[in-house]
Amino acid sequence: MYKKAQPALEYLMIIALVLGIIVPTTYFLFRTTSESNVKILYSQINRIGNNIIDTAETVFFSGEDSKIVLEVNMPKGITSAKILANRELVFEVVSELGTTEAVFFSSTTIPIISDDSAVGCVNNGNCDLSDLTGEGLKRISIETIDYSGTLKVRIMEAS
């Protein structure tokens, strides 16, 4: 009976060894793929945010009534977009690693607003850009306007 059990035990040892190799390898590949997807998402958001800020600077220094419309492909995961204190563009991003914020500043101080007419936007420059959230192709209008005697850059979804 001892000789009949030995091949069965050897097969179990081989299966355990194979599973011991396959399971960690699968976990490692899954983890690497997840991290790569997150890196791609953050790189897309950085490119979009920098592009919007660079275009806003270009429009601001071109003078009043200047306008550029950007077409960008917004990635999945952007839950909110806003302007803080008339100078920061902020995207809130949800990914497999959690919720983070991507913040973009102008290298020069240019006043940025949106088409948001809420009191917070008008008084302290905290404007909502929720039109820009959501996955897919977005047309973003960036234009200069004279706002109470001050030249400002307005960012909004183009119609």
Secondary structure, DSSP 8 states (H G I E B T S, - for coil): -HHHHHHHHHHHHHHHHHHHHHHHHHHHHHHHHHHHHHHHHHHHHHHHHHHHHHHHHHHHHH-TT-EEEEEEEE-TTEEEEEEETTTEEEEEEEETTEEEEEEEE-SS---EEES--SHHHHHH--EE-GGG-SSEEEEEEEEEEEETTEEEEEEEE--
